[in-house]
Amino acid sequence: MIGEECWIRSTDQTRRPLPTRRWLGTSDHADNPADQALTSCCDGPTIDLGCGPGRLVAALLRRGVVALGVDISPTAVAVTRFRGAPALHRDLYGPLPAAGRWTYALLADGNIGIGGDPLRVLARTHELLAVGGVAVVEFDRPGTGMVHRRLRVETRTSAGPWFPWAEVGIEQAAQLAAATGFRVHATAEVSGRHIAWLQRHPMDTEVLR
């Protein structure tokens, strides 16, 4: 489906278009400031969780930053590799290289909602980062709250399987950070997109129990 006109449908039958041109890095310049904000602080080894077609990994490599994409979609991984960026076809929760040693982790394009469990996603991100490392997380607009849905991706000719997802408003950042061993270092709205920089600190494992 990568490159096709796509939309996302919820089980309540509402649907909205997917920004496939932005994900591919072929959209107009209006999206560039937000992508630059997501990656501008990354000056050390960076893992992009749910990298999609790898536009952010490729941007980091052009700056000379060591970066790796991870995605469960083999098509996304193939596109990332085609553009010259390294990527692994892995589950976020499976074995990943350099766990506990990454300086930055990216959760762009709402990927904090993967699996419908933002706490689990951030807890896993905490495991992957070094102490003092930073998770750069894109949230939904203020007032979204935390909405759990089942979604599927559709084109004009096909429909994918239903999968769990969560939409998480930026106002949830502090609470989620505190529950998973992070603190909110900064937040920003850039070109209508909402980004939080969450810094990892040593976490008592009791926090997640």
C-alpha positions in Angstrom: 0.0 0.0 0.0 3.0 2.3 0.3 2.8 5.1 -2.3 -1.0 4.6 -2.9 -3.7 6.9 -1.9 -4.7 5.4 1.5 -7.0 6.1 4.4 -7.6 4.8 7.9 -11.0 3.4 8.9 -12.2 2.9 12.5 -14.6 0.2 13.5 -17.2 3.0 14.0 -16.9 3.4 10.2 -15.3 6.9 10.4 -12.3 7.3 8.1 -9.6 9.9 7.4 -6.8 10.1 4.8 -3.3 8.9 5.6 -0.4 11.4 4.9 1.4 8.9 2.7 3.3 11.6 0.8 4.7 13.0 4.1 5.6 9.5 5.3 7.5 8.9 2.1 9.2 12.3 2.3 7.6 13.6 -0.9 5.2 16.1 0.5 5.5 19.9 0.3 7.8 22.0 2.5 5.0 22.6 5.1 5.8 19.3 6.7 9.6 19.8 6.8 9.8 22.0 9.9 8.1 19.3 12.0 10.4 16.5 10.7 13.4 18.8 11.3 12.2 19.3 14.9 11.8 15.6 15.4 15.4 15.0 14.4 17.3 18.2 15.1 18.4 17.3 18.6 19.6 13.8 17.6 23.4 14.0 17.7 24.1 10.5 18.8 22.9 6.9 18.0 19.2 7.0 17.2 16.6 4.2 16.8 13.4 5.0 14.9 10.6 2.8 16.3 8.0 2.2 13.6 10.2 3.8 11.0 7.7 3.3 8.1 9.5 4.1 4.8 12.5 5.5 6.6 12.4 9.3 5.8 13.7 10.2 9.3 16.4 7.5 9.4 17.6 8.7 6.0 17.6 12.4 7.1 19.8 11.5 10.1 22.2 9.5 8.0 22.6 12.5 5.7 23.8 14.5 8.8 26.3 11.8 9.7 24.2 10.5 12.7 24.2 6.7 13.3 20.6 5.6 13.0 18.5 2.5 12.6 14.9 2.0 11.7 12.7 -0.8 13.0 9.3 -1.7 11.6 7.0 -4.7 11.6 6.1 -4.1 7.9 8.4 -5.9 5.5 7.4 -3.4 2.7 8.3 -0.4 4.9 11.7 -2.0 5.7 12.3 -2.7 2.1 11.6 1.0 1.1 13.8 2.2 3.9 16.7 0.0 2.7 16.1 1.1 -0.9 16.7 4.7 0.1 20.0 3.6 1.6 19.1 3.6 5.3 19.5 0.5 7.6 16.3 -1.0 9.0 15.3 -4.2 10.7 12.1 -6.2 10.1 11.3 -6.7 13.8 8.6 -6.4 16.4 9.2 -3.4 18.7 9.1 -5.8 21.7 11.4 -8.4 20.2 15.2 -8.5 20.5 16.8 -5.3 19.2 20.5 -4.4 18.9 22.2 -2.1 21.5 19.3 -2.2 23.9 20.0 0.2 26.8 22.6 2.1 24.8 20.7 4.3 22.4 21.0 8.0 22.9 17.7 8.9 21.1 14.5 7.0 20.2 12.0 8.4 17.8 8.2 7.7 18.0 7.0 9.9 15.2 3.7 9.9 13.3 1.7 8.9 16.4 3.6 5.7 16.9 3.2 6.0 20.7 -0.2 4.5 19.9 1.2 1.2 18.5 -0.7 -1.8 19.8 -3.2 0.5 21.6 -0.9 0.6 24.7 1.1 3.8 25.1 2.4 2.8 28.5 3.9 -0.4 27.1 5.4 1.5 24.1 7.1 4.0 26.4 8.3 1.4 28.9 9.9 -0.5 26.0 11.5 2.7 24.7 12.9 3.3 28.2 14.5 -0.1 28.0 16.2 0.7 24.7 17.6 4.1 25.8 20.7 4.8 27.8 20.3 6.7 31.1 19.9 10.3 30.1 18.7 9.3 26.7 15.8 11.1 25.0 12.6 9.8 23.5 11.3 12.2 20.8 7.6 11.5 20.7 4.9 12.9 18.4 1.5 13.2 20.1 -2.0 14.2 18.9 -3.5 17.6 19.4 -4.4 18.9 22.8 -7.7 17.7 24.1 -7.5 14.4 22.4 -7.1 12.6 25.7 -6.4 8.9 25.2 -8.6 7.1 22.8 -8.3 3.4 22.1 -9.6 2.2 18.7 -9.4 -0.7 16.2 -8.3 0.5 12.8 -7.4 -0.7 9.4 -5.7 0.7 6.3 -7.6 0.8 3.1 -7.0 1.8 -0.5 -9.5 2.0 -3.4 -8.9 -1.7 -4.1 -8.0 -3.4 -0.8 -8.3 -3.4 3.0 -5.8 -4.5 5.6 -6.5 -6.4 8.8 -7.9 -4.6 11.9 -5.3 -3.6 14.5 -5.4 -1.9 17.9 -4.2 1.7 18.1 -4.3 4.6 20.6 -4.6 8.3 19.9 -2.8 10.3 22.7 -3.1 14.0 23.2 0.0 16.0 24.1 -1.6 16.9 27.5 -1.0 13.2 28.4 2.7 13.5 28.0 3.6 14.3 31.6 1.5 11.6 33.2 2.8 8.9 30.7 6.3 10.0 31.2 6.1 9.8 35.0 4.6 6.3 34.8 7.4 5.0 32.6 10.6 6.5 34.0 10.8 9.7 31.9 10.5 13.3 32.6 9.2 15.9 30.1 12.2 17.9 29.0 10.3 20.1 26.5 7.2 20.2 24.2 6.5 22.1 21.0 3.9 22.6 18.3 5.5 22.7 14.9 3.4 23.0 11.7 0.4 21.8 13.6 2.2 18.7 14.9 2.8 18.2 18.6 6.2 16.9 19.9 7.5 16.1 23.4 11.1 15.4 24.3 11.1 12.8 27.2 14.4 12.2 29.1 15.0 8.8 30.6 16.1 8.5 34.2 16.8 5.4 36.3 13.4 3.9 37.0 12.3 1.7 39.9 10.7 -1.3 38.3 7.8 -1.0 40.7 6.6 2.0 38.7 5.1 -0.3 36.0 3.7 -2.9 38.4 
